[in-house]
Amino acid sequence: MRFINKIKSRLPLISILFWIGLLSFLYSQMLIQKNDGLYAGHPYVWSDWALHIGMARIFATKDPSVWFATHPLYAGGKFTYGFLTNLISGLLIRVGLPITFAFNFPSVVLAILLVIGLYYLALLLTKSKTAASLTLFIFFLSSGLGFFKFIHDFSQNPSWEMLTYPPIEYSKNDNYEWGSGNVLVGMLVPQRAFLMGLTMAVWAIISLFYGINQKLTNRNKILLITGGLLAGILPITHMHSYIALIILGMITLIFNHKKWKNVLYFAIPAGFLGLILYLKFIAGGIENPDFMQWFPGWTAKGGLLGWLWMWWQLWGILLPFIIFIILWRRKHFTKLLLTTTCAGILIFILANLILFQPIHWDNSKLFLWSYLFFSITSASGLVKLIKHKLLFIIILFLLTATGTLEVIKLVRIDRNTYQIISTSQMQFAETIRYQTDSLAVFATAPVHNHPIVMWAARPIVLGYTAWAWNFGFLYQQREADLKAIFQVRSDVLQLLAKYKVSYIYIGDNERREYNPNISYFNQNFPLAFTDDNVLVFDTRAVMLGK
């Protein structure tokens, strides 16, 4: 018993150090420089960080006057993406630091701040160090009942290999376009904007909640205003987190209406700064009139029962357990815990009714905010079940078992490494960057890690189409026109002029995608650059009318 009490007393420190250590290790390995190129430490990082590297290279290599002149993946479009995390990495590169440090180090710092912030937020809401510690495990080891599929798979072919590197992601569910149920695998590791946005928002919430519980002294006013400014930066960091904070802020005001002055010291700078940044960097940049849609049930099929079945598969016992805790413990909730629980419910309802971006999976960024608030609520109830040891263990196991499998797979960097760009591609792209105008538009294949947009930091006519669609661009006509350019349709010169194309890049991807009419380009345009199997033709004369 003395040993158990000793462990319990040190649980907060153990929990914080464990997650800081694990996340620091992960983020320090997510971008790796080798002799033959740049590597990602996870397939989702390979798919996502190509875009982030390209954006960071804009801030690292271009004059600040043209940083936001165009969207890198959609020449002429507005640069609406939440850029703050890439701005920081770009400036670190600009002062001479290696790209691996510029990407990995800020992620490590943010991870440390996130772990400490989540613990302190949960402590503020629950008044329990044990609940705050459990929150970290429940949140980071999300979610679902995929562990039971693992048990079935393991029983069919038991091996040490399966235990140390599960063969599939057991929280993923393609039937519902659910890319991953684990917040680390699906969001915090690959999606840099989410990591920064979540961290900033958590600390903003802490400042708000601490501020409304104190007298409105000058010191407290400064705290609330600082938290509000931190929240106000979110539109250029992570818009989904800003939306979640708006919802939380409204509920906070309702539940703490007697402290409305305190709330306003937070809300006014958050709203004012957020509005300015929205108008400057986002407003007017979305072409798609159906960017947001009424989408009841999200991706569920089969009515109410189908919807309930979907969430049972995706989140397992979390929602039933939350309902149980609310019915059982709501009278014992602190006002702040009641606030975040209600905010989690409202965010969950809205994300099940409205599609906030064209790609369905992106609603998960709001669902995971609900999961965060529900993790704190579930931890507050779970600590009351510690005396019922077996029940406590079963519930904690069901909440974290699938996520444990995902994290075991995630930390195997040796099995998860993929090349994003080769050294020869970087060198060739660097040559192009030095010898072309910073706003020169290239026609390329729409691949996610094209060296022109990723390393040369030059805008392209059209990048990866799923991203273009999700950013709000109506890309379909541009996609057809790009094909017409490479295959030399009769109006090719007009199309080159329409998109202000300065160079046509023909490499392996372009050959596979378009089967380009290389003989036409050879006969009509000078060859500006060549490398191995790559040809880059200079088409600037078209814009000059020559």
N, C-alpha and C positions, 0 to 999 in steps of 0.2 A: 504493500500500500504506500509506503514511504517513497519507493522508487517511482510509482505511478504519479504521485503528487509532485515529485521532483520534475518528471517529464512534463506534466501539465503546466507547471510554473514556467518552464522554459519553452513551452510550445510556441508562443509568439515569436521569439527570437529564432527558434529552429525553423519555423515556417518561412519567415522573412528571408533568412539566409539561404534556405534551400531554393526558393524560387528566384532570388537574386542570382545565386550561383548557376542554376540551370539556364535561366534566360540569358545571362551574360555569356555563358559558353555558346549557346545557340547563335546569338547575334554576332558574336566575334567570328563565327565560321560561315556566315551567310554569303559573303562575297570573298572569293579566294583568287589571288593572282598566281598563275603558274607560267612556266616558260612558254607554253603554247597558247596561252589565252587567259581569259577571265571566266571564272566558274562560279556558279550559284550552288549554295549548300542544300537546296531543296527544289524539286520540280516546280512548285508554285512560285518560288523566288525566281527561277529561270523564266517563267512566263510573265511575271509582273515587273520585275526589277529592270528589264530592258527599257521599259518606258521611263522609269525613274532615273536610270542612268542617263538616258537621252536628255531629260529635263535638267538634270544636274549639270550636264555638260554645257547646256545653254548658259546657265548662270556662271559657269567656270570659265568659258572661253569667249563669250560675246560681250560687246559693249552694253552697259545697262540700259541705254536708250532703246535697244531693240529686244530686250528680254521678253517683252509681252506683245511684240509686234504681230505675231501670228501663232496659231496652234501648231505644234510640231508635227502632228499626224494629219493635219487637215489644213493645208496651206490657204491662208486667207481667213480662216475661222478664228474665233475669239479663244484665247488661252484661258479656259474656264476651270481647269483642273486645280484642286487644292495643292498649291505648290510649295508651301512653307518648308516642309521637311526636305525637299529637293533643293530649295534655295540654300539651306544651311549646308548640305553636303557639297553643293556647287561652290560655295564660298570657301569651304575648307580645301577643295581642290585648287581653287584660284590662288590661294596663298602658298601652294606648293606641296600640300599633303597628298599621300597616295590615295587613290580612289577607294581602296579597300578600307583604309582608316576612315575616310570621309563618309562612308556608308555604315560601316560596322560600329564605330565608336559612338555616334549619336544614338544608334539603336540601343546599345548597351546602357547608355545614360538614361534614356527614356524608359527602358525596362526597369531599371532600379527605382526610378521615380514612380513608375506605375505600381510596382509591388508595394512600396512604402505607402503610397497614396491610397491604394485599395484597402490595405490593412487599417490605416487610420480612419478612412471613411466608414468602414464596417464597424470599427470600434466606436466611432461617434454615434452611429445609428443604434447599435445593440447594447452598448455599455458592457460588452463582454470580450475579453481578450481571446477566449477560446473560440467564440463565434467569429471573431475577426480572422483568426488563424484558419478556421474551417472554410471561410469565404474564399480564401486564396485557392484552396484545393478544389472546391466545388466549381469555381469559375474556370480556372486554368485546365481542369480535367473534364470539361464538358465533352460530349453529351450523348444521350441516347442509350439504346439497348443493344447496340451492335456487338457487345461483349458476348452475348449468347450465340450469335452466329460464329464468333471466334471459337467458342467452346465446341460447337458442332464441327467446325473445320478442323480443329485440333484433334478431336476424337477420331476423325477420319485418317489423319496423317500426323501423329504426334512427333514432334522433333524439337530439339533445342533451338534450331534455326527459327521456327515459328514463334517461339517465346521471345527471342531477342530481336527479331525483325518480322513483325506480322506481315503477311503477304499482301493485304489490301488495307485501305482505310475503312475501318468498321463504323465510323460515324458518318460516312458519306452516303447519300441516298439519291441516286440519279432519277428515280421515279418522281421526285419532287424538286428536281433541279437544285438540290442541297449539296453544295460543293464540299462542305465539311462541317461536322457538328462541333469540332473542337476549335475553340477560339484561337489557339496558338497556330494550329496548322492552317486553318482557313482564313484567318484575319491578321493576327498580330505579327506573325513572322513575315508573310509575303506582302502585306498591304501596309506600306510605310506610313501613308496618311492616316490610317486607322490607329496605328500605334501612337503617333503623336497626338492625334485628335482625342483619343480616349484618355491619354495621360493628362493633357491639358484640361480636359473637361472634368476629370476626377478631382484635380486640385482646385478648379473653379468651384465645384460643388462643395468641397471642404470649406473654402473661404465663405461661401454663402451660408452654409449651415452653422458654421462657427459664429458667423457674424450676426445671424438672427437670434442666437441664444445669448447675446451679450448686450449690454447697454450701448447706446449709440454715441460712444466717445469718439474723439478725433482719430484715435488709433484704430478703432473698429471701422470707422468710415473709410480709412485708407485701405484696410483689409478688404472690405466689400468692393470698393472701387477697383482695386487691383484684380480681384477675382472676376469682376465684371469685364475688365479689359482683356483678361485672359480668355474669357468666354467669347468676347467680341472678335477675337482673332480667328475663331474657328471656321468662318466661311472660306478663308484661304488655306485652311489646314485640313478640315474634314467636315463637310456639310452635314452628313448624317448625325454626327455628334452635336452639331449646333441645333439641329432639329430636336434631338433628344433633350437637350438642355432647355430649349424653349418650353417644351411640354413639362419638364420637371419644374421650371421656374413658375409656370402658371399654377401648378398644383401647390407649390410651396407658398405662393401668395394666398391661395384660398385657405390653406390650413393654418397659415400664420398671419391672418389679416390684421391682427392687432400690432404686428411688427412690420406694417406696410412700408414705413419709412426706411427701415433696414433693408428690406427687399429692393426698394427703388434705388438705393445707393449701388446695388449690384446690377439691377436690370437696366438702368438708363445707360451706363457705359457699354454694357453688353449689347443692348439693342442698337444704340447709336453707332458704335464702331462697326458692329456687324452689318448694319444697313449700308454704311459708307463702303465697306469692302465688297459687299454684294453688288452694289451699283457699279463699282469700278471694275470688278474682275469677272462677274458672272452675268449680270443682267444684259439681255440682248444677245447672248452667245448661244442660246439654245434654239435650233431651227425647227425641231420636231414639235408640232402642236400637241401631239399625244405623248409627250415625254413622261408626264405623270398620268396615271389612269385609275379609274375606279376598277378594282380588281378583287372583289369579295372572295374570301376563302383562300387567297393566294394561290398556290399551285395544287391544292387539294382537289380530289375528284370524288364524286359520289355524295354530295350534299353534306349535311351536318356530321353524319357518322363517318364519312370519308375524311372530313376535316379533323375530327377527333382522332381517328386512326393515324392520320399523318403526324400529328403532334405527339402521339404516343410513340411512334417510331423515331421521330427526330429528337425529342427531349426526354423520352422515357418517363420516369416517375416524377419529374420536377413539377409539372403543372398540378397533378393530383396532390402532391405533397404541399405545394403552396396553398391550394384550396383548404387542405386539412389544417395547416398552420393558421390561416386567416380565421377559420371557424373556431379553432381551439385557443389561439393566443392573442387575437386582435385587441382585446381589452388591455393586454399587457404591452402592446407595442408602444415604443416611444413615438412622439409626434413625428420625428424625422423618419423613423422606420416606416411609419404609416404613409408618409409622403412619398418615399421612394417606391414602396410597394404599389401604391396607386399609380405612380408614374410608369412603373413597369407594366402594369395592366393596360393603361391607356396607350402606351407605345405599342404594345403587343396587338391591341385591337386595331389601331390605325394601320399598322403594317400588314394586318390580315385583310384590310379593306381597300387600301390604296397602294398601287405600285408606284414607288417613288423614282425609279429609273427604268428604262426599257428592259434591261436584263433582270429577270426574276430573282436571281441569286443575290442581287445587290440589296434587296430588302433585309437580308440577313444581318446587315450592319445595324439595322434598328432592332431586329429580333435579339441580337446579342447585347444590346443595351438593356432590353428587358431581362435577358438571362443574368446580366450582372446584378441588377436590382433584386431579382428573384434569388440569386445565390446568397445575398446578404440575408434576405428574409428566411430562406431555408436553413441557413446556418444558425439563425437566432432560434429557430424551433428545434433544430437538431441538438443543440446543447442541453435542452430540457429533457432529452431522451437518453442522455449519457448513463443515467442510473439503470435504464433498461438496456443493458449492454448488447444483447443479441439484436434487438430491434435497431439500436443505434448503428451497429456494424453493418447490418443488412442495408439500411437506407443509405449510409455513406458509400457503401460498395456500389450500389445501384446508380448512385449519382456520379461516381468517378471511375468506374471500371473501364468503360469504353474509352474515355479520355486518356486513361493510363496507357492503354494500348497505342493510342495515337502518338503520345509523347515518346514512348519507347521507340516507335518507328521514326519519329522526327529527329531524335538525337543521333541517329545513325548517319552522321554526315558522310561517312565512308561509303555508304550505299546510295546516298541521295545527291551526289554531285554531278552537275551538268554544265557543259560549256555554253556560255551565253554568246561569246564572240572570240574569234581566234586572234592571235597576235598579228598575223599577216593582214587580217581585216582591219584591225585597229590602225596599223601602220598606213595602209592604203587610204583609209578614211581620214587620217590625220593629214596626209598629203592633199587630199581634196579640200579639207577645211582651210588649210593655209593658202590655197590658190583660188578660192571662190569667195564671192560676196556672202556675208553672213546671212542674208535673206534670200539667197538664190534657191529657187524651187526645183526639186528633183522629182522626176517621174520614176517610181520604183514599184516593185511588187509589194502588196500589202501584208508583209510578214511582220511579226511582232518585234523581232530583234534585228531589223535591217541596220547595217553599219552606217548608212547615211544619216538616219535620224538618231541612232543610238550613240555613235561616236563622232561623226563629222558635225553633228548638231545643226543639220540643215533641214528646213521644212520640206515635207514631201506632199505630193498631191493627195495621196490617200494612204493611211497606214492600216493597221489591223482593223478590219471592218467592224468586228464586235465592239471594239473600244470606241470607234467613231460613232456607232449607233448609241452606245451607252452614254457618250458625252453629249448627245442631243443633236448630232448632225444628221441631215438627210443625205446620206452618202451614195444612194443607189445610182443616180444619174452620173455622178463622178466616177463610180466604179465602172459603169459601161463606157464612159468616155476614156478612161485610162486604158481599157482593153483596146479601144479603137485607135488610140495613139500608138501603142506597141505593135498592133497589127496593120497599121497604116491605112486607115479608112480614108476615103476621098477628102474628108474635111479635117485631116490631121493637122494642117497648119493653123486652122482656126481654133482647134482644140488646144494646141500648144500656146497660142496667144491668149485664149480664154483663161487658162490656169497659170499663165505667166511662167511657163516651164523654161528654166535655163539649161537644164541638163537631163538627159535620159540615161539611166543606169541600167545596163543589161548584164546580169549575172546568172547564176544557176537558178535562183528563185524566179526571175523574170522569164527565163526560158521555159521552165516548167509551167508557170502560170499563164503565159500569153503566146508562146511560140512566136516571138517577135520577128518582124521583117528586117533583119539586120542589114541586108543588102541595100535597102532603101536609105537607112541611116548612114551607111558607109558612103553612099553616092551623094548625099545631100547635106551632111553635117560633118564638121571636123571632129576627129577623135581627140577628146581633151585629156582623157586619162585611160590607162589600161593596166591591168594586173592579173596575171594568170588567165582566168576564164572570164574576166570582167572587162566590159567596154563601156565607157562613159562618153556620150556624144554631147557636144556643145550646141544648143539650140537657141542661144540668145539672139541670133540674127533675126529670128522670126518676130520677136517683140520689137525689133528696130525697123521692121518692115523691109529687110533686105532679101 
